[in-house]
Amino acid sequence: MDFMIVMAAAEAEAGSQGLTQALGLSGSELLINSGAFLILVALLAKFVFPPLIRSIDKRRETIEAGLVQAKKSQEAAEKAEKQVEALLVEARKEADEVIARGHKEAADMVAAAEDKAKQRADQIVSDARAQLGVEVTKARAALKKDTMHLVALATEKVIAEKLDAKQDAKLVEAAIAQERA
C-alpha cells in the first residue's frame, strides 16, 4: 500500500518537476549511473559472459553427445535383443533337433535290441531243436540197443541156446526188418 502512495506522489511531482526529479535523481547522477551500468555490462560481456556462454555451450554439447550416445546405446540394445531372440530361436530349433535325434536313436536302439532278442530266441529254439534231435537220436539208439537186447534174450529162451554177439545182432536185425515189412 505504501508503495502505491509513493508512486502516486511521484507521478504528481513528475508532472510539475520531471521524471528524474520525481525519482530523486539528478541529470548528472543519471548520466553517471548509466555510464556505470554500461561499464558493468561491458565488464560482464568481456569477463563473465564468455566463460558462462562457453560453459553453457559445453554443457549443451555434452547433453547432445549424451543423447546421441543414448540413442546409439538404445539401437545397440535393440540389435542385441534381436540377436538374443534369434539365438534363442536357433537354440530352441537345435534342442528340438537333438530331442528328435534322441527319440530316433532310442527307437533304433529298441528295434535293434528287439531284433537281437529275436535272433537270440531263434538261436535258442534252433539249438534246442538240434539238441532235441540229438537226444531223440540217442534215445532211438538206446531203444534199439535195448530192443535188440530184449529180442536176444527172448530168442535165447525160445531156442534155448546161447548165441554170440554176431548171431545175436543178425537175428535182431532180421526180426526188426520183418516187423517193419
PAZAPA-4460 file (N, C-alpha, C; in steps of 0.05 Angstrom, whole numbers, plus 32768, in hexadecimal, padded with zeros to 4 digits):
% residues 181
    n_x    n_y    n_z   ca_x   ca_y   ca_z    c_x    c_y    c_z   seq   type   mol
   8010   7FE8   8000   8000   8000   8000   8011   8019   8000     1      M     A
   8026   8019   8010   8037   8030   8012   8045   8035   7FF7     2      D     A
   804B   8020   7FE9   8057   8022   7FCF   8046   8031   7FBC     3      F     A
   802C   802C   7FBC   8019   803A   7FAB   8018   8058   7FB1     4      M     A
   8019   805D   7FCA   8018   8079   7FD2   8031   8088   7FC8     5      I     A
   8048   807B   7FCB   8061   8087   7FC2   805F   808B   7FA4     6      V     A
   8055   8078   7F96   8053   807A   7F79   8040   8090   7F71     7      M     A
   802A   8091   7F7F   8017   80A6   7F78   8023   80C2   7F7E     8      A     A
   8032   80C4   7F93   803F   80DE   7F9A   8054   80E4   7F85     9      A     A
   8063   80CF   7F7B   8077   80D4   7F67   806B   80DD   7F4D    10      A     A
   8054   80D2   7F46   8046   80DB   7F2E   803D   80F8   7F30    11      E     A
   8033   80FE   7F46   802A   811A   7F4A   8041   812D   7F48    12      A     A
   8057   8126   7F54   806E   8137   7F53   807A   8137   7F37    13      E     A
   8079   8120   7F29   8085   811E   7F0F   8078   8131   7EFC    14      A     A
   805F   8134   7EFF   8051   8146   7EEE   805C   8162   7EF0    15      G     A
   8064   816B   7F07   806D   8186   7F0B   808B   8189   7F09    16      S     A
   809B   8174   7F11   80B8   8176   7F12   80C6   8165   7EFD    17      Q     A
   80BB   8152   7EF3   80C8   8140   7EE0   80CD   8125   7EED    18      G     A
   80D3   8112   7EDD   80D5   80F6   7EE7   80EE   80F3   7EF8    19      L     A
   8104   80FE   7EF0   811D   80FA   7EFE   811C   8106   7F1A    20      T     A
   8110   811C   7F1D   810E   8129   7F37   80F9   811A   7F47    21      Q     A
   80E5   810F   7F3B   80D0   8100   7F4A   80DC   80E7   7F55    22      A     A
   80EF   80DB   7F48   80FC   80C2   7F52   8113   80C9   7F65    23      L     A
   8119   80E0   7F68   812E   80E9   7F7A   8149   80E8   7F6C    24      G     A
   814A   80EA   7F52   8163   80E9   7F43   8167   8104   7F35    25      L     A
   8181   810A   7F34   8187   8122   7F24   8191   8119   7F0A    26      S     A
   8195   812A   7EF7   819E   8123   7EDC   81BA   8118   7EDD    27      G     A
   81CC   8124   7EEE   81E8   811B   7EEF   81E9   80FF   7EFC    28      S     A
   81D9   80FA   7F10   81D8   80E0   7F1C   81CE   80CB   7F09    29      E     A
   81BA   80D3   7EF9   81AF   80C0   7EE6   81C4   80B9   7ED1    30      L     A
   81D4   80CD   7EC9   81E9   80C8   7EB5   81FF   80B7   7EC1    31      L     A
   8206   80BC   7EDA   821B   80AC   7EE7   8211   808F   7EEB    32      I     A
   81F9   808C   7EF4   81ED   8071   7EF8   81EB   8062   7EDD    33      N     A
   81E3   8070   7EC8   81E2   8064   7EAE   81FD   805B   7EA4    34      S     A
   8212   806C   7EA8   822D   8065   7EA1   8237   804D   7EB1    35      G     A
   8231   804D   7ECB   8239   8037   7EDC   822C   801D   7ED3    36      A     A
   8212   8020   7ECC   8203   8008   7EC2   8210   7FFE   7EA8    37      F     A
   8217   8010   7E96   8223   8008   7E7D   823F   7FFC   7E81    38      L     A
   824E   8007   7E94   8268   7FFB   7E9B   8264   7FDF   7EA7    39      I     A
   8250   7FDC   7EB8   824A   7FC2   7EC4   8242   7FAE   7EAF    40      L     A
   8231   7FB7   7E9C   8229   7FA5   7E86   8241   7F9E   7E75    41      V     A
   8253   7FB1   7E70   826B   7FAC   7E60   827D   7F98   7E6E    42      A     A
   8281   7F9C   7E89   8292   7F89   7E98   8285   7F6D   7E99    43      L     A
   826B   7F6D   7E9D   825D   7F53   7E9C   8260   7F46   7E81    44      L     A
   825D   7F55   7E6C   825F   7F4B   7E51   827B   7F41   7E4B    45      A     A
   828F   7F4F   7E56   82AB   7F48   7E50   82B5   7F31   7E62    46      K     A
   82AE   7F30   7E7C   82BA   7F1D   7E8E   82A6   7F07   7E98    47      F     A
   828D   7F0D   7E9B   827B   7EFA   7EA7   826B   7EEA   7E91    48      V     A
   8260   7EF9   7E7E   824E   7EEC   7E6B   825D   7ED7   7E59    49      F     A
   8275   7EDD   7E4F   8283   7EC8   7E3E   8287   7EAE   7E4D    50      P     A
   8293   7EAD   7E65   8296   7E93   7E72   827A   7E87   7E78    51      P     A
   8267   7E97   7E7F   824D   7E8D   7E85   8240   7E81   7E6C    52      L     A
   8243   7E8F   7E55   8238   7E85   7E3C   8248   7E6C   7E33    53      I     A
   8262   7E6C   7E37   8272   7E54   7E30   8269   7E3C   7E42    54      R     A
   8265   7E42   7E5B   825C   7E2D   7E6D   8240   7E22   7E65    55      S     A
   822F   7E34   7E5E   8214   7E2C   7E55   8216   7E1D   7E3B    56      I     A
   8227   7E27   7E28   822A   7E18   7E0E   8236   7DFD   7E13    57      D     A
   824B   7DFC   7E25   8257   7DE2   7E2B   8243   7DCF   7E37    58      K     A
   8233   7DD9   7E49   821E   7DC9   7E56   820A   7DBF   7E41    59      R     A
   8202   7DD1   7E2F   81EF   7DCA   7E1A   81FB   7DB4   7E08    60      R     A
   8215   7DB7   7E01   8222   7DA3   7DF0   8224   7D88   7DFF    61      E     A
   822A   7D8A   7E19   822B   7D71   7E29   8210   7D63   7E29    62      T     A
   81FB   7D73   7E2D   81E0   7D68   7E2D   81D9   7D5C   7E12    63      I     A
   81E0   7D6B   7DFD   81DA   7D60   7DE2   81EA   7D47   7DDC    64      E     A
   8203   7D47   7DE5   8214   7D2E   7DE1   8208   7D17   7DF1    65      A     A
   81FF   7D1E   7E0A   81F2   7D09   7E1A   81D8   7CFF   7E0D    66      G     A
   81C9   7D11   7E01   81B0   7D08   7DF3   81B7   7CF6   7DDB    67      L     A
   81CC   7CFF   7DCC   81D5   7CEE   7DB5   81DE   7CD3   7DBF    68      V     A
   81EF   7CD4   7DD4   81F9   7CBB   7DDF   81E2   7CA9   7DEA    69      Q     A
   81CF   7CB6   7DF6   81B7   7CA7   7E01   81A8   7C9A   7DEA    70      A     A
   81A5   7CAA   7DD4   8197   7C9F   7DBC   81A6   7C87   7DB1    71      K     A
   81C1   7C8A   7DAF   81D1   7C74   7DA5   81CF   7C5C   7DB7    72      K     A
   81D0   7C61   7DD1   81CE   7C4B   7DE5   81B3   7C3D   7DE3    73      S     A
   819E   7C4D   7DDF   8184   7C42   7DDC   8182   7C31   7DC3    74      Q     A
   818E   7C3B   7DAD   818E   7C2B   7D94   819E   7C12   7D97    75      E     A
   81B5   7C14   7DA5   81C6   7BFD   7DAA   81B7   7BE9   7DBB    76      A     A
   81A9   7BF3   7DCF   8199   7BE1   7DE1   8183   7BD3   7DD1    77      A     A
   8176   7BE1   7DC0   8161   7BD5   7DAF   816D   7BC0   7D9D    78      E     A
   8184   7BC7   7D91   8192   7BB4   7D7F   819A   7B9B   7D8F    79      K     A
   81A5   7B9F   7DA7   81AD   7B89   7DB8   8195   7B78   7DC0    80      A     A
   817F   7B85   7DC5   8166   7B77   7DCD   815D   7B66   7DB5    81      E     A
   815E   7B71   7D9D   8157   7B61   7D85   816A   7B49   7D82    82      K     A
   8183   7B4E   7D86   8197   7B38   7D84   8191   7B22   7D99    83      Q     A
   818B   7B2B   7DB1   8185   7B18   7DC6   816C   7B08   7DBF    84      V     A
   8158   7B16   7DB5   8140   7B08   7DAC   8146   7AF4   7D96    85      E     A
   8156   7AFC   7D83   815E   7AEA   7D6D   816E   7AD2   7D78    86      A     A
   8180   7AD7   7D8B   818F   7AC1   7D97   817C   7AAF   7DA6    87      L     A
   8169   7ABA   7DB4   8156   7AA9   7DC3   8146   7A98   7DB0    88      L     A
   813D   7AA4   7D99   812E   7A94   7D85   8140   7A7E   7D7B    89      V     A
   8159   7A84   7D75   816C   7A70   7D6A   8171   7A5B   7D80    90      E     A
   8174   7A63   7D98   8179   7A50   7DAE   8161   7A3D   7DB2    91      A     A
   8148   7A49   7DB0   8130   7A38   7DB2   812F   7A24   7D9B    92      R     A
   8136   7A2E   7D83   8136   7A1D   7D6C   814A   7A06   7D6F    93      K     A
   8162   7A0C   7D78   8176   79F8   7D7D   816E   79E4   7D93    94      E     A
   8161   79EF   7DA8   8158   79DE   7DBD   8143   79CA   7DB3    95      A     A
   8130   79D5   7DA2   811C   79C3   7D97   8129   79AE   7D85    96      D     A
   813D   79B6   7D76   814B   79A2   7D65   8159   798D   7D76    97      E     A
   8166   7996   7D8C   8173   7983   7D9E   815F   796F   7DAA    98      V     A
   8149   797A   7DB3   8134   7969   7DBE   8129   7955   7DAA    99      I     A
   8124   795F   7D92   811A   794D   7D7D   812F   7938   7D76   100      A     A
   8149   7940   7D75   815E   792D   7D70   8160   7918   7D87   101      R     A
   815C   7922   7D9F   815D   7910   7DB6   8146   78FC   7DB5   102      G     A
   812E   7906   7DAE   8117   78F3   7DAB   811C   78DF   7D96   103      H     A
   8127   78E8   7D7F   812D   78D6   7D69   8142   78C1   7D71   104      K     A
   8157   78CA   7D7E   816C   78B8   7D87   8161   78A4   7D9B   105      E     A
   8150   78AE   7DAD   8144   789C   7DC1   8133   7887   7DB3   106      A     A
   8123   7890   7D9F   8112   787D   7D90   8123   7869   7D81   107      A     A
   8139   7873   7D75   814B   7861   7D67   8158   784D   7D7A   108      D     A
   815F   7857   7D91   816B   7845   7DA5   8157   782F   7DAE   109      M     A
   813E   7838   7DB2   812A   7825   7DBA   8125   7810   7DA4   110      V     A
   8124   781A   7D8B   8120   7808   7D75   8138   77F5   7D72   111      A     A
   8150   77FF   7D76   8168   77EE   7D74   8167   77D9   7D8B   112      A     A
   8160   77E2   7DA3   815E   77D0   7DB9   8149   77BA   7DB4   113      A     A
   8132   77C3   7DA8   811D   77AF   7DA2   8127   779B   7D8D   114      E     A
   8135   77A6   7D78   8140   7794   7D64   8154   7780   7D70   115      D     A
   8165   778B   7D81   8179   777A   7D8E   816C   7765   7DA0   116      K     A
   8158   776D   7DAE   8149   775B   7DC0   813B   7745   7DAF   117      A     A
   8130   774E   7D98   8122   773A   7D86   8137   7727   7D7B   118      K     A
   814E   7732   7D72   8163   7720   7D68   816C   770C   7D7D   119      Q     A
   816F   7717   7D95   8178   7706   7DAC   8163   76F1   7DB2   120      R     A
   814A   76F9   7DB1   8134   76E6   7DB6   8134   76D1   7DA0   121      A     A
   8137   76DA   7D87   8137   76C7   7D71   814F   76B4   7D74   122      D     A
   8166   76BE   7D7C   817E   76AE   7D81   8179   769A   7D97   123      Q     A
   816C   76A3   7DAC   8166   7690   7DC3   8153   767A   7DB9   124      I     A
   813E   7682   7DAA   812C   766E   7DA0   813A   765B   7D8D   125      V     A
   814B   7666   7D7C   815A   7655   7D69   816D   7642   7D78   126      S     A
   817B   764D   7D8D   818C   763C   7D9D   817C   7627   7DAC   127      D     A
   8165   762F   7DB6   8154   761C   7DC4   814B   7605   7DB2   128      A     A
   8143   760D   7D99   813A   75F9   7D86   8151   75E6   7D7F   129      R     A
   8169   75F2   7D7B   8180   75E1   7D75   8186   75CE   7D8C   130      A     A
   8185   75D9   7DA4   818A   75C9   7DBC   8175   75B3   7DBF   131      Q     A
   815C   75BB   7DB9   8146   75A8   7DBA   814A   7592   7DA5   132      L     A
   8154   759A   7D8D   8159   7586   7D78   816F   7573   7D82   133      G     A
   8184   757E   7D8E   819A   756D   7D98   818F   755A   7DAE   134      V     A
   817F   7565   7DC0   8173   7555   7DD5   8161   753F   7DCB   135      E     A
   8151   7547   7DB6   813F   7533   7DAA   8150   751D   7D9D   136      V     A
   8165   7525   7D8F   8176   7511   7D82   8183   74FF   7D97   137      T     A
   818C   750B   7DAD   8198   74FB   7DC3   8183   74E8   7DCF   138      K     A
   816B   74F3   7DD2   8155   74E3   7DDE   814E   74CC   7DCB   139      A     A
   814D   74D1   7DB1   8147   74BC   7D9E   815D   74A7   7D9E   140      R     A
   8176   74B1   7D9F   818C   749E   7DA0   818B   748D   7DB9   141      A     A
   8185   7499   7DCF   8183   748A   7DE9   816B   7477   7DE8   142      A     A
   8155   7481   7DDC   813D   7470   7DD9   8143   7458   7DC7   143      L     A
   8151   745D   7DB1   8158   7448   7D9F   816A   7434   7DAD   144      K     A
   817E   743E   7DBC   8190   742C   7DCA   8181   741C   7DDE   145      K     A
   816F   7429   7DED   815F   741B   7E01   814D   7406   7DF4   146      D     A
   8141   740E   7DDD   812F   73FC   7DCF   813F   73E4   7DC5   147      T     A
   8157   73E9   7DBA   8167   73D3   7DB1   816F   73C0   7DC7   148      M     A
   8175   73CC   7DDE   817B   73BC   7DF6   8163   73AB   7DFE   149      H     A
   814C   73B8   7DFF   8134   73A9   7E07   812D   7393   7DF2   150      L     A
   8130   7399   7DD9   812B   7385   7DC4   813F   736E   7DC7   151      V     A
   8158   7375   7DCD   816C   7360   7DD1   8165   734E   7DE8   152      A     A
   815C   735A   7DFD   8154   734B   7E15   813C   7339   7E0E   153      L     A
   8129   7345   7E00   8112   7335   7DFA   8119   731F   7DE7   154      A     A
   812B   7324   7DD4   8133   7310   7DC1   8142   72FA   7DD0   155      T     A
   8153   7301   7DE2   8161   72ED   7DF2   814E   72DA   7E00   156      E     A
   813A   72E6   7E0B   8127   72D6   7E1A   8117   72C4   7E06   157      K     A
   8111   72CF   7DEF   8102   72BF   7DDC   8113   72A8   7DD1   158      V     A
   812B   72AE   7DC8   813A   7299   7DBD   814C   728B   7DD2   159      I     A
   814D   7295   7DE9   815A   728A   7DFF   8178   7285   7DFA   160      A     A
   8185   7295   7DED   81A2   7294   7DEA   81AD   72B0   7DEA   161      E     A
   81C5   72B1   7DF2   81D2   72CC   7DF4   81DF   72D2   7DDA   162      K     A
   81D9   72EA   7DD0   81E4   72F4   7DB7   81FB   7307   7DBD   163      L     A
   820D   7309   7DAB   8222   731D   7DAF   8217   7338   7DA5   164      D     A
   8226   734D   7DA8   821D   7368   7DA2   8216   736B   7D84   165      A     A
   8226   735E   7D73   8221   7360   7D56   8207   7353   7D4F   166      K     A
   8202   733B   7D58   81EA   732D   7D52   81D2   733C   7D5E   167      Q     A
   81D7   7347   7D76   81C2   7356   7D83   81B9   736E   7D73   168      D     A
   81CD   737D   7D68   81C7   7395   7D59   81B9   738E   7D3F   169      A     A
   81C0   7377   7D32   81B3   736F   7D19   8196   7368   7D1E   170      K     A
   8191   7359   7D33   8176   7351   7D39   8164   736A   7D3F   171      L     A
   816F   737C   7D4F   8160   7394   7D56   815A   73A5   7D3D   172      V     A
   816E   73A8   7D2C   816A   73B8   7D14   8155   73AA   7D02   173      E     A
   8156   7391   7D00   8143   7383   7CF0   8127   7386   7CFC   174      A     A
   8125   7385   7D16   810A   7388   7D23   80FF   73A4   7D1F   175      A     A
   8111   73B8   7D21   8107   73D4   7D1E   8100   73D8   7D01   176      I     A
   810F   73CD   7CEE   8109   73D1   7CD2   80EE   73C4   7CCC   177      A     A
   80EA   73AD   7CD7   80D1   739E   7CD2   80B9   73AE   7CDE   178      Q     A
   80BE   73B9   7CF5   80A9   73C8   7D02   80A1   73E1   7CF2   179      E     A
   80B4   73EE   7CE6   80AF   7407   7CD7   80A1   7400   7CBD   180      R     A
   80A6   73EA   7CB2   809A   73E2   7C99   807E   73DB   7C9D   181      A     A
***
